[in-house]
């Protein structure tokens, strides 16, 4: 499972799956209005942030060029299938 997270899920999530980030919340009477930023991936957020160094940004750019979304997703599905097969086989009890 650790291999699945490290090699497939984390790169897929951090480089290709955008998420919303809360910008502000304002109370209007009894209701709360939430405003969100445009969806970005965590990698895009780091590339835009002035706090991070050139080394970190170069590393992320290198990973973005190297990673292939379709291959990553295909390998993730293959590894999950193996994992669930192992899990299913370990739960079977023979009498």
C-alpha positions, -999 to 999 in steps of 0.1 A, spaced: 0 0 0 29 24 8 42 19 -28 8 27 -42 6 60 -23 43 70 -29 46 61 -66 11 66 -80 -15 83 -58 6 112 -45 20 122 -79 -15 119 -94 -30 140 -67 -2 166 -64 4 172 -101 -29 165 -119 -59 168 -96 -70 204 -90 -87 214 -58 -105 244 -45 -89 265 -17 -111 286 6 -104 323 0 -127 339 26 -158 333 47 -182 362 55 -212 360 77 -244 375 63 -271 374 90 -274 337 100 -256 324 69 -220 321 60 -209 328 24 -177 311 13 -156 323 -16 -131 300 -32 -100 306 -54 -99 291 -89 -90 254 -87 -53 246 -89 -31 216 -82 -8 217 -52 21 218 -77 7 249 -94 2 266 -60 39 260 -51 51 273 -85 31 306 -80 41 311 -43 70 336 -38 82 318 -6 95 287 -23 131 286 -37 142 281 -72 154 246 -63 119 235 -52 103 250 -83 128 234 -106 122 200 -90 84 204 -95 89 215 -131 111 185 -138 85 162 -123 57 178 -143 77 172 -175 86 136 -166 51 124 -154 25 111 -178 -11 113 -165 -24 84 -185 5 60 -177 2 70 -140 -35 63 -139 -31 30 -157 -3 19 -133 -23 30 -103 -53 9 -114 -30 -21 -120 -14 -19 -86 -48 -14 -69 -61 -45 -86 -30 -65 -73 -35 -51 -38 -72 -60 -37 -65 -95 -50 -40 -100 -23 -64 -86 3 -92 -108 -9 -70 -139 -9 -58 -133 26 -93 -130 39 -104 -164 26 -104 -191 52 -103 -227 42 -119 -253 65 
